[in-house]
Amino acid sequence: MALLVGFFICCFSLIMAFLLVHIDRWAAKKDDVEAVVNEEEKFKMSDLKEFKGLPFWLVTASCVIVYMVIFPYIQFASDMLTERFGFGSFAGTLYALPYIISGILSPMLGFAIDKFGRRALFIMFSSV
């Protein structure tokens, strides 16, 4: 049943994406507007040299490494808990908890960070 629901959500999303492209093209024709990108606005690999400073590259490396390590682990963690430790269907719930907690707390923490500032401090504590 969950697979069927996921399939219909994906189909709905695809239809809405095509509809959005159609509406955007229609609006561009109606307003007689054409998107033109200047040569200086195009991305070049040499633009990466403009990101100077250690903090940017440390945050980037941290994100890349975390995603490289966590996503493959989460892919197989539920099966591992079920087969090796006998958690049963509760194993999926255990691995969904971080995402549920993140989904609930992210807006609240976002408002708090916007109100109090000190984003770098919050980022530092979030990686602990």
N, C-alpha and C positions, 0 to 999 in steps of 0.2 A: 504494500500500500504506500509506504514512504517513497519508494522508487517512482511510483506512478505520480504522486504529488510533486516530487522533484522534477519529473519530466514535464508536467504541465506548467510548472513555474518557469522552467527554462524556455518552453515554447512561447509562453506569454511574454517573457522578456525579449525574445528574439523578434516577435511580432511588434512589440513596442519600439524596439530599436529601428526596425525598418520604417515604422510609422514616423518616428522622429526624423529620420533622414529625409523622408518624403516631405514632411512639414517644413523642414529647414530649407530644402531646395525650392519649395513653393514660395516661402517667404523671401528668399534671395531673388527669385524671378520677379515677384511682386514689387519689391523695393528697388529692383534693378541694381543690386549690389553683387559684386564679385570679390571673393576673398583673394587677395594678392599678398604674397609674402615677399618682403624685400630681401635682397641678397644678404644684408647684414643681420637680418632676423633669423635666418636659417641656422640650424644647429650644425656645428662642426666639432669633430673630436678635439680640436685644439681649444675649444671653449672650456674644456675641463680644467685647463691650467688656471683659469680665472678663479676657481674655488681654492683659495689659499687659506691656510690656517689648519692647525691640527684638530681642533674640535669637530669640524665638519667631517673630516676623513675618519676620525674615530667613531663617530655616530654611524657613518655609512658602513664601516667595517663591522661594527657591532650588529647592525641590522642584517647584513648579509650573512654573517656567521651564525646568528641565532636562527634565521630562517633555513639555512642549510642543515643545521643540526636538528631543529625541533620538528619540522614538517615530515621528514622521513620517519622519525621516531613515532610521531602521533599516528602515522599511517598504520603501523603494526602494533602499537602499544595495547590497543583493546584486545586484539587476538592473543597477545602475550599474557595479559592478565587473565583472560578466560582459560587458556589452555594450561599455562604453567601454575597459576595460583588459584584457579577455580572460582573466580569472581562471578561468573555467569553474565547475565545481561546488565548487571550493575557496573561492569567495566566500562561500557560506553558512556554511562552517566559520569563516571569519575573523570574521564578525559574530556567531557563536554563542559565541566565546571569552570575551567579557566576562561573559556569563551563566553559563557553565560555571565560570569562575574565581570569580565571586561565590558561586555555589552551594557550591563547595568551601571557600572561605576564610571565608564568613560565620559559620559555627558556631565556627570556631577564633578568629576575631577577636572574636566575642561573648564567648567564655570569657575571652580576654585582657583585654578591656575590663572585664568584671565583676571580674576579679582585681585589675587595676591601677588601675581608676578612670579619671579624667580623660577622661570621655566627650566633653566639649566640644572637647578637643584632637584626639581621634580624628575627630570630625565635621569639624573644620576641615581636617585633612589629607586626609580622604576626598574633599573637594570640589576638591582641587588636581589 
